[in-house]
Amino acid sequence: MNHELSHHDAEPQPFWRSRYAIGLVVMGAIAAYFLLSEHRAHFLGALPLLLLSCPLMHVFMHHGHGGHGSHGHHHGGEPTPTPPATALTPPTGDRP
């Protein structure tokens, strides 16, 4: 008796270990190399803007909810008043 495993019995291979993923990574690396080598002046000119955008976005995006982990508090430490819960009932009018 020969108990060889067929391809149907084998566990499926994850995408990043497949031939297509390796080709995708290689083609992406080649494209990135040529893009950076041909457009280095444009990339280096925009680099300070990209690096400054991270902290600026962090400051301005966290302004609305009070910082990390304190979703119900202002920066001063006082809790924000919670609006009262309202029932979604239609307005009563002249209809019976």
N, C-alpha and C positions, 0 to 999 in steps of 0.2 A: 504494500500500500504506500502510496506517495501522498503526503499531506502538505503540499506546497500551498502557500497563500496566493490567491489570485488578487488582481487589482481591485476587485469589488469588495473584498474582505478588509482591505487596508483602511486605516483611518484617514480621512481627508486631510491634506496638507494645508496649513494656514496660508493665506494669500501672500504674506511678505516673504515666505520661503519658496514661492513658486517662481517659475521661469519668467513669467510676465512681470512680476514685481521687481525682480532683479534688473530686467531690461528697462523698466520704467525709471528706476533709480539711476541707472547708468546714463540714460538719455537726458534725465533731468540735470545730472551733474555736468554733462557736456554742454547743455543749453545754458546753465548758469555760468560756466566758465567763459563761453563766448560772449554772453550778455555782459558780464562784468569786465572782460578784457576790452571789448569794443566800446562800452559806454561807461568807462571808469570815471570820467570827469563828471558826468551827470549823476552817477551814484554817489560819489564823494561829495558833490555839492549838496545833495539832499540828505546826506547822513546826519548832519547836526540837527536838522529839522525832525528827522525820524527819532533821534535819541532824546530830543527835548519833548517830543509829543508824549512819550510814556509817562513821565512824572506830571506833566500838565494835565493829561487826561485823568490820571489818578486823583489829582487834587480836585478838578472840576466835576468829575463823575461821582465822587463820594460826597460832594457838598450837599446833595439833596437828602440823604438818609442818615447822616450823622457819623459816618466812619465805619470802621470794621467792627462787626459783632454787636453793635448797640443799635439795633434797628428801631427801637422805640424811644430813643433818647436824643436830645440835642447835644451839641458840643459842650454845653455848660454842665451837663450831668442831670438836668431836671427832666423828668419824663414828659413826653408830649401828650397833650390831652387827646383822648381818643374820641372821634365823633360818635354820637349816639347812633345805634343801629336803627334804621328806619325800615318799616315793612313796605314792600313794594305792592301797594294796593292802588287800584285805579281811583281817580278822583270821583267823589260822589257829586252828582249834578242833579238835573231835573228828572233823570230817568228813574223808574221804580226799581 
